[in-house]
Amino acid sequence: MRTGPKVLPSTIELREADQPVVHRLPRAVAVGLTSANIATVAPTLGADEYRVSGVRKVGVVRIAGHTVWLKPKTPVRRLFAMLGYARAGSAIWTEDDFGFEEDEDLVPALAHAFVRQASRALAGGPLRGYVTREDALPLVRGRWRIGDQLTRRGGQPLPVEVSFDDYVEDIAENQVLLTAATRLLRLPGVPAEVLGALRRIVRVLDGVSVIPVGAPVPVVRPDRRNARYSSALALAALVLSGSSVEQRAGSVVASGFLVDMWSVFEDFVSAALREAFKPYGGVLVSQYQSTLDVEGTVKIAPDLVWIVDGVVRACIDVKYKVEKHGQYPNADLYQIAAYCRRFGLNEGCLVYAAGEYDGGVVDVMDGPIIRRAALELNGESTDLRDSLTCIPRDAVLHRRPHA
């Protein structure tokens, strides 16, 4: 009996992982995943079958009419804990800030959390503030712009070119919240009950300007006036940073909300180590630019170096990867050993996202001691920070904490 062509799924699930897995995918989705740098995709001998590996982003993306869910290996609550700590250097979101279950996906969890915080922020009505405006009015209000009056009006007395301060709701705080709400409304995977709440937020902020796609997001400085907006603005910034995905490969368009897990992990480790090094003074520098050779042609950029009085005292490299066959790649050890030799350090440190490895020490022959820490991302957020115990002892041995 003759059968028709196989119908490929309109919803596809991929899991963040390094190991290759064979999936049935439409060709357009395979091309979109590659062009958006979401995963490594290679065709197999099977029809519409592709080997997918190195899924490095999580969230949801719509490609050529298909919805692709990219599921994190880290529980969503832990992911939010890392995101919050990385952005603020402290825990800006607590367990009470969320209304989602442990097994929910990133986008529904983010939408729930944003609605909850934005509704709290707007409970007393939208924040108002002074905004300087320029206009042509039939009477003088504020400051008369004489130069513009002469160039634009040719000496005519009316209308009057003026600038004045107006006390309005169309301020940066409300613009950020409104833009985040409108972006979430367009994302696939937002629960129906959340969509209604998002629409209510949009109605409350009627008259506020939406930030155009691609335009810079206004920087909101925290102060007493906007304190009730702080958690909502942090979530809104996360929505806006991840929802501007748009990659084209021919006629394939990918759009949605994506978070780069490698970047999240590195930012979290950087923030936590900055806090750990703070009592000892100096400065922790990310992506420190230097060279390995005398001629200055071999460029290096360690993920983190601790500098005291202009001298590198510690070097830390961050690796978001899971161990393979019980061992981390030797290349990581070669790399950190080279960094230590370059900066004259007796110790170096590698920080990994843990698999089943518990960390350890490698004493390099005629070289540095390399300490390895493996963070268990399935643990509590406080456990994550406490796991960063590989601060090189030699770096702080003779440096007392500040009082």
Buried (B, 14 or more C-beta within 10 A) or exposed (E): EEEEEEEEEEEBEBBBBBEBEEBBBBEBBBBBBBBBBBBBBEEEEEEBEBBBBBBBBBBBBBBBEBBBBBBBBBBBBBBBBBBBBBBBBEBBBEEEBBEBEEEBBBBBBBBBBBBBBBBBBBEEEBBBBEBEBEBBEEEEBBEEBEEBBEEEBEEEEEBBBBBBEBEBBBBBBBBBBBBBBBBBBEBBBBBEEBBEBBEBBBEBBEEBEBBEEEEEBEEBEEEEEBEBBBBBBBBBBBBBBBBBBEBEBEEBBBBBBBBBBBEBBBBBBBBBBBBBBBEBEBEBBBEBEBEBEEEEEEEBEBBBBBBBEEEBBBBBBBBBBBBEEEEBEEEBBEBBBBBBBBBEBEBBBBBBBBBEBEBEEBEBEEBBBBBBBBBBBEBEBEEBBEBBEBBBEBBBEEBEEEE
